Structure formats: C-alpha cells, structure tokens
Amino acid sequence: MKLFCKTYVVFYSSLALLTSSCETAPKFSEEVKGDHTIVRNTDGATLGYHPESGIKLLTVDGFAFKDLNKNGTLDSYEDWRLPVEERAKDLASKMTIEQIAGLMLYSGHQSIPARPQGYFSGTYNGEPYTEGKTDPSDLTDQQKKFLEADNLRHVLITTVQSPEVAAQWNNKLQAFCESIGLGIPANNSSDPRHGTVARMEYDAASGGDISMWPSSLGMAATFNPIWFGSLVKLLPRNIGHWESLRPYHRKSILPRNLDGHVLMVLLGKVPSWRRIWHVHTRMDFNRQQMGTGVLKVLMPW
C-alpha cells in the first residue's frame, strides 16, 4: 500500500511538471531584419519593433506581446487577442487630455527630407539639410517635437526623395513613437497620388512609376463606378497609406480620390475655385454614380 501511494504521488508530480512545461513553452519566434525585429506568434499576431525604442517583449501563455507603456505588465490595449473595441477603451482610459487632444491634430506638410529653407523646411539637430552630410531618412527636429511634445500622430507627407528613403523614414518614425508615452504609432497620409504627370509628388520621387492613372475627369469617362470604387479601396494600402483625410469643402460630399485622400465628390459649382480640375464631370448624375460606387465598396452595408 505504501509503495502504491508513492507511485501515485510521483506520477501526479511528473504530470504537473509536464503540464507546466507545456504551458510555458514559447509559441513565437523572433527574426532580426535589418534595424528591426519581427515577432511571429503561432496562430497569432505578427509584431515588429525597433530594439532602440526601448520596447521589451512580454510572454504570457507562451505568446509574445509588446510592452508599449513599459510598465512590465500586459495591459488590455497591448493584448492582440482581445477585441479591438476593448483594447481601444483601455487605451483611452490611460490617456491624458493632452494625449487625446494630440490625436485630433494633423501635421503640416512634411517633405522627406526637409528642405533647407522656405516651405517644407526643417532642421536636423539644429542644422539645415545638407546633401551628403544629413541622412535624408532622419526625423527633423520639428517632427520629433510635434510627436512628443504635442502628442500628434497623424502625419501628412508631401514630397519624398525616393521610395527607399520614405520607407526608412517611416520605420524611424514608428520607432520614435514606440519609444515615447503609450507607444501609439503614427498614421501617414498624403495628397492625391494618381495622375498622368510623372512629376507629381510621389510619382516624381519614383521616376514616374507610382499610380499613373487618369485624373478625376478621366475616371469619370470610364462610367464604371464599382471599378473606380475598387481602386479607391486598394491603391492607398498598396503604397502604405491607411488613413483618409476628412472633407474640407462645405459643398463636397462622398469619396473621390484613388488614394482615399478626401472622402468627398467635388461638385465644382464655382469655376474660379482652384481645385475645379478635381471635379469628375459637370454632369450631376455622373458625379452621383461615381461617388455611390466608392461608397458601395468602402461601406458595403
């Protein structure tokens, strides 16, 4: 009887040890890619972080999570397993009024790199941009200020030197945002990317190879609202834009641009308006159909 009891206890002790070992076994892998690290959770979220941002990984139930606020505890907004709404509410509860106000702001036009003087100008450690000396992908002093001091996270990009420089700048931008406050990332948006002129902003930087589509009037001439709506939905994400600016003209309604720049259709009632060339057509019916096509794709309900 005594021998049986000892065997019984040893069996359950071994089982408990095995169970504990299985529960804590890592369910993620890490891969260093250039200046950042990719974390792949098994059947879960893929994360990325910059080692110099101060971000550490938290391991819970074998999965990896980013400790965005650096408190050593997995907060709900950091838990990618939870519903988005629950995470958003938790994040909002941790934000100060100043941080919330910052998310309501939009940056001025950002040129990458910043020009030495005049419009789109900026400085790097107090010095203007100098070709061959300044890294064009670095953040400017002004960008660091509005991100940290003003808590701003919506950035409007205009011209870039090249797609490679733009990508490197974006990585540095996100790493900087990770290193401060609650680790809230930045959202990039831009002016219209489509057009038939190779010198248009992003097109010029890429040698005229990005989004070479007809202008608004040319799109209207297709008389294909659903096809147009599909372009509005897909093209922005393909070039890294995830945010749309809001309407800024009181006589404008519904979406209109391929990159989702402004959710509206320009009615063009005043010929002297400088953006009259954005109007799809003078025909009200066609404007209505093109706008409706975009809505059906973006908001299918």
C-alpha positions as CSV (number, residue, x, y, z in Angstrom):
1,M,0.0,0.0,0.0
2,K,2.8,2.4,0.9
3,L,4.6,1.6,-2.4
4,F,1.4,2.3,-4.4
5,C,0.9,5.7,-2.7
6,K,4.5,6.8,-3.5
7,T,4.0,5.8,-7.1
8,Y,0.7,7.7,-7.2
9,V,2.3,10.8,-5.8
10,V,5.3,10.6,-8.2
11,F,3.0,10.1,-11.2
12,Y,1.0,13.2,-10.5
13,S,4.1,15.3,-9.7
14,S,5.6,14.3,-13.0
15,L,2.3,15.1,-14.8
16,A,2.1,18.5,-13.2
17,L,5.7,19.3,-14.2
18,L,4.9,18.2,-17.8
19,T,1.8,20.3,-17.9
20,S,3.6,23.3,-16.5
21,S,6.4,22.9,-19.1
22,C,3.9,22.7,-22.0
23,E,2.0,25.8,-20.8
24,T,5.2,28.0,-20.7
25,A,6.8,26.7,-23.9
26,P,7.3,29.6,-26.3
27,K,4.7,30.0,-29.0
28,F,6.5,32.6,-31.0
29,S,9.7,33.2,-33.0
30,E,11.9,36.3,-33.5
31,E,13.8,37.3,-36.6
32,V,16.1,40.3,-36.9
33,K,15.5,42.0,-40.2
34,G,17.9,45.0,-40.7
35,D,17.3,47.5,-38.0
36,H,14.1,46.0,-36.6
37,T,12.9,42.7,-35.2
38,I,9.9,40.6,-36.4
39,V,8.0,38.5,-33.9
40,R,5.7,35.8,-35.2
41,N,3.2,34.3,-32.8
42,T,2.0,30.8,-33.6
43,D,-1.6,31.2,-35.0
44,G,-1.5,34.8,-33.7
45,A,-0.4,38.3,-34.4
46,T,2.9,39.2,-36.2
47,L,4.6,42.1,-34.3
48,G,7.5,44.3,-35.1
49,Y,9.7,46.6,-33.0
50,H,12.9,48.5,-33.1
51,P,15.4,47.4,-30.4
52,E,16.5,51.0,-29.7
53,S,12.9,52.1,-29.0
54,G,13.1,50.6,-25.5
55,I,10.3,48.1,-26.2
56,K,10.5,44.8,-24.4
57,L,8.5,41.7,-25.1
58,L,6.1,40.2,-22.5
59,T,5.5,36.5,-22.6
60,V,2.0,35.4,-21.5
61,D,0.6,31.9,-22.1
62,G,3.6,31.3,-24.3
63,F,2.7,34.2,-26.6
64,A,4.7,37.4,-27.2
65,F,3.3,40.9,-26.6
66,K,4.8,44.4,-26.9
67,D,5.1,46.2,-23.6
68,L,4.2,49.6,-25.2
69,N,4.0,51.6,-22.0
70,K,7.0,49.8,-20.4
71,N,5.3,49.0,-17.1
72,G,6.2,45.3,-17.2
73,T,2.6,44.2,-17.3
74,L,0.3,43.1,-20.1
75,D,-2.4,45.8,-20.4
76,S,-5.6,45.1,-22.3
77,Y,-4.6,47.5,-25.2
78,E,-1.4,45.6,-25.6
79,D,-3.2,42.2,-25.8
80,W,-3.7,41.4,-29.5
81,R,-6.1,38.6,-28.5
82,L,-8.7,40.9,-27.3
83,P,-11.4,42.6,-29.4
84,V,-10.4,46.0,-30.9
85,E,-13.1,47.9,-29.1
86,E,-12.0,46.6,-25.7
87,R,-8.4,47.4,-26.5
88,A,-9.3,50.9,-27.6
89,K,-11.3,51.6,-24.5
90,D,-8.4,50.5,-22.3
91,L,-6.0,52.7,-24.2
92,A,-8.4,55.7,-24.0
93,S,-8.7,55.2,-20.2
94,K,-4.9,55.6,-19.8
95,M,-4.5,58.7,-22.0
96,T,-4.3,62.2,-20.6
97,I,-6.4,65.0,-22.0
98,E,-3.3,66.3,-23.8
99,Q,-2.6,62.9,-25.4
100,I,-6.3,62.7,-26.6
101,A,-6.1,66.2,-28.0
102,G,-2.9,65.3,-29.9
103,L,-4.8,62.6,-31.8
104,M,-7.2,65.3,-33.1
105,L,-4.3,67.2,-34.7
106,Y,-2.8,66.9,-38.1
107,S,0.8,67.8,-39.0
108,G,1.7,70.4,-41.6
109,H,3.1,69.2,-44.9
110,Q,6.2,67.0,-44.4
111,S,8.9,66.8,-47.1
112,I,11.3,63.9,-46.8
113,P,14.0,65.1,-46.4
114,A,13.0,68.6,-45.3
115,R,14.1,71.5,-47.4
116,P,16.9,73.7,-46.2
117,Q,14.7,76.8,-46.2
118,G,11.3,78.1,-47.2
119,Y,8.2,75.9,-47.5
120,F,8.6,72.4,-46.2
121,S,11.8,73.4,-44.4
122,G,13.2,71.8,-41.3
123,T,16.3,71.2,-39.3
124,Y,18.4,68.2,-38.1
125,N,20.0,68.8,-34.7
126,G,19.6,72.5,-35.4
127,E,21.2,72.3,-38.8
128,P,19.5,72.5,-42.2
129,Y,19.6,69.5,-44.5
130,T,22.9,69.2,-46.3
131,E,23.3,66.7,-49.2
132,G,25.9,64.1,-48.5
133,K,26.0,65.1,-44.8
134,T,22.5,64.6,-43.5
135,D,20.7,61.3,-43.6
136,P,17.6,62.0,-45.7
137,S,15.6,59.4,-43.7
138,D,16.2,61.0,-40.3
139,L,13.4,62.7,-38.5
140,T,13.6,66.5,-38.3
141,D,13.7,68.4,-35.0
142,Q,10.2,69.7,-35.8
143,Q,8.8,66.2,-36.4
144,K,10.2,65.0,-33.1
145,K,8.6,68.0,-31.3
146,F,5.1,67.5,-32.7
147,L,5.2,63.8,-32.0
148,E,6.5,64.0,-28.4
149,A,5.5,67.5,-27.1
150,D,2.2,67.8,-29.0
151,N,1.3,64.1,-28.9
152,L,0.4,64.4,-32.7
153,R,0.2,61.1,-34.6
154,H,-1.4,62.0,-38.0
155,V,1.3,63.0,-40.4
156,L,0.8,64.5,-43.9
157,I,3.5,63.6,-46.3
158,T,4.2,65.5,-49.5
159,T,7.4,65.0,-51.4
160,V,9.9,62.3,-50.9
161,Q,13.4,61.8,-52.2
162,S,12.8,58.1,-53.1
163,P,10.5,55.2,-52.1
164,E,13.5,53.7,-50.2
165,V,14.1,56.9,-48.2
166,A,10.4,57.2,-47.5
167,A,10.3,53.6,-46.1
168,Q,13.4,54.2,-43.9
169,W,11.9,57.4,-42.6
170,N,8.6,55.7,-41.8
171,N,10.5,53.0,-39.8
172,K,12.3,55.6,-37.8
173,L,9.0,57.5,-37.3
174,Q,7.3,54.4,-35.8
175,A,10.4,53.5,-33.7
176,F,10.3,57.1,-32.2
177,C,6.6,56.8,-31.5
178,E,7.2,53.4,-29.8
179,S,9.8,55.0,-27.5
180,I,7.5,57.6,-26.0
181,G,4.3,57.7,-24.0
182,L,1.9,54.8,-24.5
183,G,3.7,53.7,-27.7
184,I,0.9,54.9,-30.0
185,P,2.0,54.6,-33.7
186,A,1.8,57.3,-36.3
187,N,-0.6,57.3,-39.2
188,N,0.7,58.6,-42.6
189,S,-1.5,60.1,-45.3
190,S,-0.8,62.1,-48.4
191,D,-2.2,64.2,-51.1
192,P,-3.6,62.5,-54.3
193,R,-1.2,60.0,-55.7
194,H,-2.8,59.4,-59.1
195,G,-2.3,61.5,-62.2
196,T,-0.9,61.5,-65.7
197,V,2.1,63.7,-64.9
198,A,5.3,62.0,-63.8
199,R,6.5,64.9,-61.8
200,M,3.5,64.7,-59.3
201,E,5.0,64.3,-55.8
202,Y,5.4,60.6,-55.2
203,D,5.5,59.9,-58.9
204,A,8.4,62.2,-59.3
205,A,10.3,60.5,-56.5
206,S,9.8,57.1,-58.0
207,G,10.7,58.1,-61.5
208,G,7.0,58.3,-62.5
209,D,6.2,54.7,-61.8
210,I,3.7,55.0,-58.9
211,S,-0.1,55.2,-59.6
212,M,-0.1,56.6,-63.1
213,W,-3.9,56.7,-63.6
214,P,-6.1,59.3,-65.3
215,S,-7.3,62.3,-63.4
216,S,-10.8,62.7,-61.9
217,L,-12.3,63.7,-65.3
218,G,-10.6,60.7,-67.0
219,M,-12.0,58.4,-64.3
220,A,-15.5,59.8,-64.8
221,A,-15.2,58.9,-68.5
222,T,-15.0,55.2,-67.7
223,F,-18.6,55.3,-66.5
224,N,-17.7,52.4,-64.2
225,P,-18.4,53.3,-60.6
226,I,-17.7,49.9,-59.0
227,W,-14.3,49.6,-60.7
228,F,-13.4,53.1,-59.6
229,G,-14.5,52.3,-56.1
230,S,-12.3,49.3,-56.0
231,L,-9.3,51.4,-57.0
232,V,-10.1,53.9,-54.2
233,K,-10.1,51.0,-51.7
234,L,-7.0,49.1,-52.8
235,L,-4.4,51.5,-54.2
236,P,-3.8,53.5,-50.9
237,R,-2.9,50.4,-49.0
238,N,-0.6,49.2,-51.7
239,I,1.5,52.3,-51.2
240,G,1.4,52.4,-47.4
241,H,-1.5,54.8,-46.7
242,W,-4.0,53.7,-44.1
243,E,-5.8,56.9,-43.3
244,S,-8.2,59.3,-45.2
245,L,-8.5,63.0,-44.5
246,R,-11.9,64.4,-43.8
247,P,-13.9,66.7,-46.1
248,Y,-12.8,70.3,-46.0
249,H,-15.2,71.9,-48.5
250,R,-18.7,72.5,-47.4
251,K,-20.1,71.8,-50.9
252,S,-18.3,68.5,-51.2
253,I,-19.8,65.1,-50.4
254,L,-18.7,61.4,-50.7
255,P,-15.3,60.0,-51.7
256,R,-13.4,60.9,-54.9
257,N,-9.6,60.2,-54.9
258,L,-7.7,56.9,-55.7
259,D,-5.7,57.2,-52.5
260,G,-8.6,58.0,-50.3
261,H,-7.2,61.4,-49.6
262,V,-10.5,63.1,-49.1
263,L,-13.8,61.3,-48.7
264,M,-15.9,63.5,-51.0
265,V,-17.0,64.3,-54.5
266,L,-16.2,67.8,-55.6
267,L,-19.3,69.4,-57.0
268,G,-17.4,72.2,-58.8
269,K,-20.2,74.8,-58.7
270,V,-17.7,77.7,-58.7
271,P,-15.5,77.7,-61.8
272,S,-13.0,80.1,-60.2
273,W,-12.2,77.6,-57.4
274,R,-8.5,76.5,-57.8
275,R,-9.4,72.8,-57.4
276,I,-12.0,72.8,-60.1
277,W,-9.9,70.3,-62.1
278,H,-10.6,67.7,-59.4
279,V,-14.2,67.5,-60.4
280,H,-15.3,64.3,-62.1
281,T,-17.6,66.0,-64.5
282,R,-20.2,68.8,-64.8
283,M,-22.9,66.1,-65.0
284,D,-24.6,65.7,-61.6
285,F,-25.7,62.2,-62.5
286,N,-22.1,61.0,-63.2
287,R,-20.8,62.6,-60.0
288,Q,-23.5,60.8,-58.1
289,Q,-22.8,57.5,-59.7
290,M,-19.0,57.7,-59.1
291,G,-19.4,58.7,-55.5
292,T,-22.0,55.9,-54.9
293,G,-19.7,53.4,-56.4
294,V,-17.0,54.3,-54.0
295,L,-19.4,54.1,-51.0
296,K,-20.6,50.6,-52.1
297,V,-17.1,49.3,-52.0
298,L,-15.9,51.1,-48.8
299,M,-19.1,50.7,-46.9
300,P,-21.0,47.7,-48.3
301,W,-23.7,47.8,-45.7
